[in-house]
Amino acid sequence: MPSFKTDQALWYNVGVWGELGYAVPNFGDDPTTLNDGVHYLTSIVGRNLSAIMHHPDGDLRTPPSINTLTRLHKLILRSRQILSGRDVAPGEPDMESLHTTPAVMVHRIFPVPYFKVRNHHLKQYCGLVLNALAEMMQHTENRKPYEISTRFSGTVGQYFHRVYRLMATELFGVDPKKAKALDFTLSDADLRAYDPGQWFTSTEMIDTVGPLSMVPTEDDLLVLTDGIPATQLVGLSAYPSEAAINAGVIGGSASIATNTGSNTAFAAPPSP
């Protein structure tokens, strides 16, 4: 069987984080950048996604709380702000230096719960944002020292726009035609009026509690929430799909990456 690489979000299969289904954006063979704008944006988005996905809402199938949705709302607005403030139109000259060049910067990666997240909405949003991060890290403009183009902001921004549209229409009941506008923004009144019970069925509003023994503390998470340089990440692989396992193409997770077995200690990621 041929063995192909993958562009999907990668499984961070290191110790207990692998057992919990943690993921990182797929930076391909591009762990570094010369572009300060791209480096800044990936750090901001990655750190905020980590905060969102480590909220208890991810462990429940019920609609996310307004706390999580407000953080997501602010992340989308902040991403828009950075992209629109830095992008350069095709007819506008880029800033160029005569004698200097930026130092190479390593992308900082924030592993997040993803593959085993029980909340459908947050898992879908997380997947879109992980793809946005992968687009940023693999984009041609990592070779450019100072500028990002409107093409870059359009490619990246489409993922954030999709997250915002899904959130607005499915959780806040916004008219889809209104939510499709690229400049659509939820108002403070919209956020205060959040009441998913208006839209969701009774079965969607309740859930069973998952295992409480596998909930990391803030100290446990410190090794991840500070970010890990992309050049120091190990244990990355495609997450085995159920279809591939059932077909015998992949013989379970142990065949594609190293796992520490049943050890449930929250271990620090290995150093290079």
C-alpha positions in Angstrom: 0.0 0.0 0.0 1.3 3.5 -0.8 2.0 5.7 2.1 0.9 9.3 1.6 1.4 12.3 3.8 -1.6 14.2 5.1 -2.7 17.8 5.4 -5.3 17.1 8.1 -4.8 18.3 11.7 -2.2 16.1 13.3 -2.6 13.9 16.3 -0.4 15.0 19.2 0.2 11.5 20.4 2.5 12.2 23.4 1.6 10.5 26.7 -1.8 11.2 28.0 -2.4 14.0 25.5 -2.5 11.3 22.8 -5.0 9.3 24.8 -7.2 12.4 25.1 -7.1 13.1 21.4 -5.1 16.3 21.3 -4.3 17.9 17.9 -2.0 20.5 16.4 -2.3 22.4 13.1 -0.5 20.7 10.2 2.4 22.9 9.4 3.8 20.4 6.8 7.4 21.0 6.2 7.2 24.7 7.1 8.0 25.0 10.9 9.5 28.4 10.4 8.7 31.8 8.9 10.4 35.1 8.0 7.1 37.0 8.2 6.5 38.7 11.5 2.8 39.3 10.7 2.2 35.6 10.1 4.1 34.6 13.2 2.1 37.0 15.4 -1.2 35.9 14.0 -0.6 32.2 14.4 0.5 32.8 18.0 -2.6 34.9 18.9 -5.0 32.5 17.3 -3.3 29.4 18.7 -3.2 30.7 22.2 -6.8 31.8 22.2 -8.0 28.5 20.6 -6.2 26.7 23.4 -8.1 28.7 26.0 -11.4 28.0 24.3 -11.0 24.3 23.8 -9.8 23.7 27.4 -13.1 25.0 28.7 -15.5 22.4 30.3 -17.9 23.1 27.5 -15.8 20.8 25.3 -16.7 17.8 27.4 -20.4 18.3 27.1 -22.7 17.7 24.1 -25.0 20.6 25.3 -24.8 24.0 23.6 -21.7 26.0 24.6 -22.0 28.5 27.4 -22.0 32.3 26.7 -18.5 32.4 28.3 -17.0 30.2 25.5 -19.0 31.9 22.7 -17.9 35.4 23.9 -14.3 34.3 23.7 -14.9 32.8 20.3 -16.6 36.0 19.2 -13.7 38.1 20.4 -11.2 35.8 18.6 -13.0 36.2 15.3 -13.1 40.0 15.6 -9.5 40.1 16.7 -8.4 38.0 13.7 -10.4 40.2 11.3 -8.7 43.3 12.9 -5.2 41.9 12.4 -5.8 40.7 8.9 -7.5 43.8 7.6 -4.9 46.1 9.3 -1.9 44.3 7.8 -3.0 43.1 4.3 -1.7 44.9 1.2 -3.7 45.0 -2.1 -2.1 43.8 -5.3 -1.6 47.3 -6.6 -0.1 48.7 -3.4 3.7 48.3 -3.2 5.1 46.1 -0.4 7.5 47.6 2.1 11.1 46.5 1.2 14.4 46.8 3.0 17.7 47.7 1.4 20.2 46.0 3.8 18.4 44.1 6.5 16.4 40.9 6.8 14.3 39.5 9.7 15.6 36.6 11.7 14.0 33.2 11.1 11.1 32.6 13.6 9.8 29.2 14.6 6.0 28.9 14.7 4.7 28.3 18.3 2.2 25.5 18.5 -0.5 25.1 21.1 -1.9 21.5 21.2 -5.6 21.4 21.8 -8.3 18.8 22.5 -9.9 17.9 19.2 -10.3 14.3 18.1 -12.3 13.2 21.2 -14.1 16.5 21.9 -17.7 15.6 22.7 -19.2 19.0 21.8 -20.1 18.9 18.2 -20.1 22.7 17.8 -16.7 23.3 19.4 -15.1 20.4 17.6 -16.3 21.8 14.2 -15.1 25.3 15.1 -11.8 23.9 16.3 -11.2 22.0 13.1 -11.8 25.1 11.0 -9.4 27.2 13.1 -6.8 24.4 13.0 -7.1 24.5 9.2 -6.7 28.3 9.2 -3.5 27.9 11.2 -2.2 25.3 8.8 -3.0 27.6 5.8 -1.0 30.4 7.5 2.0 28.2 8.4 2.2 26.7 4.9 1.5 29.8 2.9 3.9 31.1 0.3 4.1 34.5 2.1 6.1 33.1 4.9 9.0 33.9 2.6 8.0 37.6 2.6 9.6 39.5 5.4 7.0 42.2 6.2 3.8 42.1 4.3 0.7 39.8 3.9 -1.5 40.2 0.9 -5.3 40.5 0.5 -5.0 37.0 -1.1 -3.5 35.7 2.2 -6.2 37.4 4.3 -8.9 36.0 2.1 -7.6 32.4 2.2 -7.2 32.6 6.0 -10.3 34.7 6.7 -12.7 32.3 5.1 -12.3 29.8 7.9 -13.0 32.4 10.6 -16.0 33.6 8.6 -17.4 30.1 8.4 -17.0 29.6 12.2 -18.8 32.9 12.9 -21.6 32.2 10.4 -22.2 28.7 11.9 -22.2 30.1 15.5 -24.5 33.0 14.6 -27.1 31.0 12.7 -27.1 27.8 14.8 -26.7 29.1 18.3 -28.0 32.7 18.1 -30.8 32.2 15.5 -29.4 34.9 13.1 -30.9 35.0 9.6 -28.4 33.1 7.4 -28.6 35.8 4.7 -27.5 38.4 7.3 -24.8 36.1 8.8 -23.2 35.5 5.3 -22.1 39.1 5.1 -18.3 39.3 5.5 -18.7 42.3 8.0 -21.5 40.8 10.0 -20.9 41.2 13.7 -23.0 40.0 16.7 -24.0 42.9 18.9 -23.7 43.1 22.7 -27.5 42.7 22.7 -27.2 39.5 20.7 -24.7 38.1 23.1 -26.9 39.0 26.2 -30.0 37.5 24.6 -28.3 34.1 24.1 -30.8 31.4 24.9 -30.1 28.1 23.1 -33.2 26.6 24.6 -35.2 28.6 22.0 -33.7 26.6 19.2 -32.5 23.3 20.5 -34.6 20.2 21.3 -34.9 18.9 24.8 -32.6 16.0 24.2 -29.9 18.4 23.0 -30.1 20.3 26.3 -29.0 17.4 28.5 -26.0 15.1 28.6 -24.2 12.5 30.7 -21.1 13.6 32.5 -17.8 12.1 31.1 -15.0 10.7 33.1 -13.9 13.2 35.7 -10.6 11.5 36.4 -9.1 12.7 33.1 -9.5 16.5 33.6 -6.1 18.3 33.6 -5.5 21.2 36.0 -4.1 24.5 35.0 -0.6 23.3 36.2 -0.9 20.2 34.1 -1.7 22.2 31.0 1.1 24.7 31.5 3.4 22.6 29.3 0.9 23.1 26.4 -0.6 26.5 27.0 2.8 28.2 26.8 3.2 26.8 23.3 5.8 24.5 21.9 8.2 25.4 19.1 7.2 23.6 15.9 10.8 22.2 15.6 10.5 20.5 19.0 7.2 18.6 18.4 7.3 14.8 18.3 4.7 12.1 18.2 2.8 13.7 15.3 0.8 11.5 12.9 -2.6 11.3 11.2 -5.3 10.3 13.6 -6.6 6.8 12.7 -10.0 6.9 11.2 -12.6 4.3 12.3 -13.0 3.3 8.6 -9.3 2.7 8.1 -9.1 0.6 11.3 -12.1 -1.5 10.4 -10.7 -2.0 6.9 -7.4 -3.2 8.2 -5.5 -0.4 6.5 -4.4 0.9 9.9 -3.8 -1.5 12.7 -4.9 0.8 15.5 -3.1 3.8 16.9 0.0 2.0 18.0 1.0 1.2 14.5 1.4 4.8 13.4 2.8 6.6 16.4 4.4 5.9 19.7 2.0 5.9 22.7 2.8 5.5 26.4 0.0 2.9 26.9 -2.3 3.2 29.9 -0.2 5.7 31.8 -2.5 8.6 32.7 0.0 11.0 34.3 0.0 14.4 32.6 3.5 14.2 31.3 5.4 17.2 29.9 6.2 17.1 26.2 9.7 15.8 25.5 12.5 18.3 24.8 14.4 18.1 21.5 
